[in-house]
Structure formats: structure tokens, C-alpha cells
Amino acid sequence: MKVSECMTRDPRVASPNQPLRTAAHIMEEMDIGFLPVGENDRLVGVITDRDIAMRGVSRGHDGNTQIGDLMSGRVRYCFENDDVNSVLDNMGQLQVRRLVVLDQDKRLAGVVTIGDISRANNSSMPKTGAALCEISKNGTEHIQQGKGKGKSSARASS
């Protein structure tokens, strides 16, 4: 199964110039914890509910702080034509539950979560379980934290 068969298409995209309260409102309204951040038709980062709480509120930022000040600029992604089993392996290695999905032109096509894959493909259940075990390991640095520069693929380097 390909990622394109189970991903969420046309996700909401925040602007780096919008206030955190806007991102939090969108997340609450849509019952999600992750928003791609785009500018001039290009993906420039992601913001999560955890970014808002841990790097925002815990450090004294208020709802007027710009998303761009707290977003993760290091974006983990996969492509819509990638095989879901490979993506699950990479999610486990990277310890992330969701990835931005790009099309062949490296434009935002959607978002895929471990839950999306699990619901769409019962045959991926063993891989989904293994990926979730890797994702849930304690004591490791979470890849999407920090304000890294540039984009990086979900593919693990060897």
C-alpha cells in the first residue's frame, strides 16, 4: 500500500507570522496536534501542541508569539508514493507518529499518521505495532524538537 492511499489530503497550513493562539485554535477545532507551516507556497516548518506547551508556555511565551518563533524548522517527511511499511519503519527509527507527505515536486500533499496507516491496512498491523514500540521508547531525544534549519527526509541515514 502507498502512503497516498491512507494519508489526509489538503491539511490546514499555518503561517509563521500567525500568533500561537491561531495554531492552538485550529488544533482544538480540528482535534489535531500538528500543523504544517507554510510561506509563499512552500513548507517551512511544523508546529505541534507540544511545541506550544513545552517551548511556548513553559518558557513564558503568550498566545501572541508568532508561530515562526517556536515552530520546528526541521521537517520530517515522506513521499506520497512511498510504501507504508517503509514509512512505518522510518517512523519507528525517527520516533515520530506523523509525517508531512510531499508530492513528486516536493509540495505539500498531506499528512500521514501511524493511525491512518493502521486503519487503512490491517496487514500493516505487525509493522504498526513495531513502529509504535520504537516511537514510544523512553529516554531518547525527540527529533522534531528544536528549531533546526532546513528540511530532512523521513528516511533514516545509515
QUINORBEL-V715872 format. One record per backbone hydrogen bond with DSSP energy under -0.5 kcal/mol. CO is the residue of the C=O (numbers start at 1). NH is the residue of the N-H. Records with the same first field share a line. If there is no record, write none. Layout:
CO: NH + NH
//
This chain:
1: 84
2: 5
3: 6 + 7
7: 9
8: 111
12: 36
14: 38
15: 18
16: 68
18: 67
19: 22 + 23
20: 24
21: 25
22: 26
23: 27
24: 28
25: 29
26: 30
27: 31 + 32
28: 31
33: 49
35: 47
36: 14
37: 44 + 45
39: 42
42: 39
45: 37
46: 72
47: 35
48: 52
49: 53
50: 54 + 55
51: 55 + 56
52: 57
53: 58
56: 59 + 61
57: 60
62: 65
63: 21
65: 20
66: 69 + 70
67: 70 + 71
71: 73
72: 46
73: 75
75: 152
76: 100
77: 154
78: 102
79: 82
80: 4
82: 3
83: 87
84: 88
85: 89
86: 90
87: 91
88: 92
89: 93
90: 94
91: 95 + 96
94: 143
97: 114
99: 112
100: 78
101: 109 + 110
102: 80
103: 106
107: 103
109: 10
110: 101
111: 8
112: 99
113: 117
114: 118
115: 119
116: 120
117: 121
121: 124
122: 125
124: 128
125: 129
126: 130
127: 131
128: 132
129: 133
130: 134
131: 135
132: 136
134: 137
141: 143
142: 145
146: 148
150: 75
152: 77
//
